[in-house]
């Protein structure tokens, strides 16, 4: 059983400046919910009961999101629906700060003590995922293989040079991964499968991560650790069945916001009508 989750939320969010000077990108709204709430709900639904949130400076709003607000609760106490919406996520939460931006691998190293001898789900909030539950899909792959699992998306003939691309061989419904090639030059990618922001790591991943010194300008990356697991036949990938929105860019965030609004019965009809008017006005 996988009951531990790690949320990596230490990045600067520079693509969204100036708003991310004071508001964490994980708190940007998807209609009336911050993006982080959608990711945490996915983890809880998959069975996570204990969550580690890796943050950095200027991220106090994340701490507040997981805390109760007695005054607000009292103000809406006579409205059960509103009261339910102001309660924090039902998960035991621990925070740790990445004091220096030393790369993704450095952030993940901070989760080793939390993970202990257990597998952990790792989520990057830039990727929002719909149904079916992507974290549950990773857990199923882990239970079938006993190894670490990467979430993947198949981009087909699209350009994959901006992504981490899997060097992998298909085995039934899963892919046996040898490694991940970061941002390959056009025409050199080993596959059309890209790694997306959900992972399930077993304890040997953290051991492999610690065994490799920082690279790429002093930053830790998880690629060498993944390659070590791949060489030991301990790494697989599962192609996600859920829709995905890359909210790490303003366009991706707007797409996620629009799709969420169009799926919301309170807003869908009026919002769709407004969109049609605006698009018609553009000619």
N, C-alpha and C positions, 0 to 999 in steps of 0.2 A: 504494500500500500504506500502511495506517495502522498504525504500530508504537509510537506514543506515547500514553500515557494519563495522565490527571490525576485524582487522588482528592481531593475537597474534604472535609476532615475537621477543620475548625477550629472548628466550632460548640460552644457550651457544653453542649448537651443538657439544657436546664433542665427539660424535661418529665419527666426521669428522676431529678431530685434526690430524695434526697441521694446516691445511688450515684455519680452523675457528678461529684461533687466530686473523686473520686480515680480513677475508672475511666472512660475515654472511652466514650461511647455506642457507638462503632464496635467496641468490644471486648465488648459484651454477647453472651452465648452464644446460638447457635442450635443446641441440643443440645450438641455438644462442639466446635463451631467458632465463633470470633468472627464477627460479622456481616461485618466487613471482609474476611475470608478468602473469603467467598462472592462478594463483589464483585470482588476481585482475580482470583479464579479465572475469573470471566466474562471479564474483560479479557484475561487471558493466553490463554484459549481462542480469543478473537477475533483474536489475533495481536499483542497488545501485548508488547513486549520491554523498553521503558523507561517507568518510572512516576515521576511527580512526586506526592508526598503533601504537601498543604498542611495544616499543623497549627497548633496554638497552645499556650499554656502548659497544663500538666497533661496533656499527651498523650504522655509518654515511653513509655508502654506500646505505642504504635503503632510507635515506632522499634524497640523490642525485638522486636516480632512479625516484623519483616523481617530480624532479625539471627540469626546462628547461636548455638547454645548448646552448646559443646563438651562440657561436663560432662554435660548431659542426653543428648546423643548417645552418649556413652560408656556411660552407665547402661543404655541400651536397645539397644546395638550388636548383641547376640545375637538380637534380635527384629526382622527386616527390616520387618514391618508397622508396628511402633511407631516404628522409626527413620524410616520414610517420613513418619509423621505429625508428627514433631517438626522436620522440616526446613522452613526458611522458603520463602516463595513464590519460584519461579524467574523472577525479573524484576529487572532493574537498577533500583534505587530511589534517588531523590533526595528529600530533605526540605527544605521551606522553611516558615518560621513566619510566620503572619499576626500581626504584632505588635500591631495594634489592630483590633478588630472593626468594620470599615468596610463591612460588607455583602457580599453574594455577589459583586457586581461587583468589589469591591476584592480579594477572594480570587482571582478569576479573573485579574485583572491580574498577579498574581504568577507566572502560568504563561506569560506572553508570551515571555520569553527561552527557556524550556524548549521551547516550541512552535517558535520560529524560523519557518521557511518551510514547516512541515509541518502537516497537519491533526492534530488531537488528539481522542481520546475523553475526555470528562469524565464522571465518575460521582460521584453523591452517595450515600453509603452508607445513607441513610435508606430508599432504595428497593431492596428485594431482588427479584430477578427470576429466574424459572425458565427452563425451556427452551421454545422454541428460543432460542438465545443472542441477547439483545437488542442487545448491542454489535455483533455481526456483522450484524444487520439494519440498524443505522445505517450501517455501512461500505458495505453494498450500496447503500443510498440515496445515499450520497455519491458512489460510483463511477458511479452512473447519472446524477447531476446536476452533480457538481463543486462543489456548494455546501455550506453548513453544514446540519446536520440536527438536528431536535428529536425526541425520543421522546415519543409521545403515548399517552394512554388515552382511550377514548370512554366517558363516563359515562352516555350516553343521557339519560334523564329525571331523573337524580339532580341534587341541588343541587351546583353547581360554584363557588359563591361563595367557597369557602375556597382556591381554586387559581388558578394562572396559566392563563388560558383562551386558546386559540388563535383568532385572527382569520385564517381560512384558507379556501381554496377547493380542492376535490378535483380532482386531476389524475391519473387512472388509479389506481394503487395508493398514490400519495403525495398529500400536501396542500401546496399552495403557500401559504406563511405570509406575511401582511402584518405581523403583530405579535402580541404577547402582552399580554392585559389582565389585570393582577394583581388578584385578588379582586374581581371585578365585583359590583355590587349585584344582589340577586336579580331575575331577569327581564330583565337587561340584557346577559347574556353573549352574545358573538358566535357561540358554537358550544357543542357538548357535549364538545369535545376539550380535555383538560387536558395541560399539560406535566408530564412526570415526570422522575425524576432521572438521565437519560442524555442526553448531547449529543455531537455531533461538530462541532467548530468549526474553520473554516479561518482562515488568518492574518488575513484582512480583518475577522473578528469582533473580534480584539484591537485592531486599529487603530480600529475604530468605538467600542469601549469606552473607549479612551484619549481619544477626541475629545469625550466627553461628561462634563461635570463632575458631581460628586456631587449627589445629590438626596435627598429624603425624610429630612430630619434629618441630612444630611452623609454618608449611606451611598450607596455605589455600587450600582446595580442594572444587570443586563444587558438590561433591557427596551428601552431606547432603542437600544442597539447591535443588538438583534434587529430592531427596527423599521427601522433603517438598512439592514440586510441584506435585509429584506423589500422595501423600496422599490427596491433594486437587483436584485430577482429572484434573490437568492442564498440563500434560506432555504426549506427544505422540512421537512415533518414526516412521520414514518412511525408508524402506529398499531401498537403492540407486539402481537405474537402470544403473548408469554410471560405467564404469571401473575405478579402483582405483589403484594408485601406492603409496606405503608407502616409501616416500623419506627421512624418518628419519634415515635410515640406508644406508651405502654405497651400499649394494646389491640392495636395493629398488631404489636408485638413478640411478644405472647403468641400471636397468630394464626399468625405465622410459625414460632414455636417449636413450636406444636401440629401444624401441617401437616408440619414437618420430622420430628417424632417419629413421626407416623403413616406417614410414607414410609420410615422407617428399619426395615429388616427385623429389627434387633436389638431394637427397642423396640415396634414397631407393635402386636402382638397384646396384650401386657401393658398397654400404655398405653391402647389403645382400651377394654379391659375396665375399667380403672380409671376412665376418663372416663365410661363408661356407669353405673358404680356411683355416681359422684359426682353425675351428672345425675339419676339415679333418686332419690337421697337428697334432692335439692332439691325434688322433687315436681312 
